[in-house]
Amino acid sequence: MDELKGFFKTGGGDASEVMSDDALAALGAPNMVYVRQVAAADVADDLEGEDENILTPGSQTLYAVHAANGDRLALVSDRETAFVAARQYEMEPVSVH
């Protein structure tokens, strides 16, 4: 846990002030990713130049796979695919709402 020295302080305060995103991601579960439902309209601009086939006619919902530090790793069309893809890369997916 030497990599976390200096990130903790005593007393009150907001956790975001004392630990970086990367340190938090390394704490305990470096292979954990989280899966959350997102509105297709909210991420449509991010798909420009990518595989736009993910947006099927009438699709309103996509699923985003995020690293523990918040970086989005993937967008997929359904929850099951998100979990399967994460496991194929030896990651442990969890749902968040």
C-alpha positions in Angstrom: 0.0 0.0 0.0 3.0 2.3 -0.3 1.5 3.8 -3.5 -1.3 5.2 -1.3 1.0 7.0 1.2 0.2 10.7 1.3 -3.3 10.4 0.0 -4.9 10.1 3.4 -5.2 12.8 6.0 -6.7 12.9 9.5 -9.7 14.9 10.3 -12.7 15.8 8.2 -12.8 16.8 4.6 -14.0 15.7 1.3 -12.5 12.4 0.0 -12.0 13.9 -3.4 -9.5 16.3 -1.8 -7.4 13.6 -0.3 -7.3 10.8 -2.9 -6.7 11.0 -6.7 -9.0 9.1 -9.1 -6.1 6.7 -10.0 -5.3 6.0 -6.3 -9.0 5.3 -5.6 -9.1 2.9 -8.7 -6.1 1.0 -7.4 -7.5 0.6 -3.9 -8.7 -2.9 -3.5 -10.2 -3.8 -6.9 -8.0 -2.8 -9.8 -9.9 -5.1 -12.2 -13.3 -3.9 -11.3 -15.4 -2.0 -13.9 -18.8 -0.6 -13.6 -21.7 -0.9 -16.0 -24.4 1.8 -16.2 -27.3 2.5 -18.4 -27.0 5.7 -20.4 -29.4 7.5 -22.7 -28.3 7.1 -26.4 -29.0 10.8 -27.0 -26.5 11.7 -24.3 -23.6 9.9 -26.0 -24.6 10.1 -29.7 -21.9 12.7 -30.4 -19.2 10.4 -28.9 -20.1 7.8 -31.5 -19.1 9.9 -34.5 -16.5 8.0 -36.5 -17.0 5.0 -34.4 -19.2 2.0 -34.9 -22.5 3.8 -35.2 -24.3 0.5 -35.7 -24.6 0.3 -32.0 -27.6 2.7 -32.4 -30.3 0.5 -33.7 -33.5 2.2 -35.0 -35.5 3.3 -32.0 -32.8 2.5 -29.5 -33.0 4.8 -26.5 -30.7 3.1 -24.1 -27.0 2.0 -24.2 -24.7 0.6 -21.6 -21.4 2.2 -20.7 -18.5 0.3 -19.1 -16.3 2.5 -16.9 -13.0 1.9 -15.2 -12.9 2.5 -11.4 -11.4 6.0 -12.1 -14.4 7.0 -14.2 -12.9 6.6 -17.6 -15.4 5.2 -20.1 -14.0 2.1 -21.7 -16.9 1.0 -23.9 -20.4 1.6 -25.1 -22.6 -1.4 -26.0 -26.1 -2.0 -26.9 -27.2 -4.2 -24.0 -26.3 -5.0 -20.4 -25.5 -8.7 -21.1 -22.9 -7.7 -23.8 -21.3 -5.2 -21.4 -20.8 -7.9 -18.7 -19.5 -10.5 -21.3 -17.1 -8.0 -22.8 -15.7 -7.0 -19.4 -15.2 -10.6 -18.4 -13.4 -11.3 -21.7 -10.8 -8.7 -20.7 -10.5 -10.3 -17.2 -12.4 -7.5 -15.6 -15.0 -7.9 -12.9 -18.2 -5.9 -13.8 -20.7 -4.5 -11.4 -23.9 -2.6 -12.0 -24.4 0.9 -10.8 -27.6 3.0 -11.0 
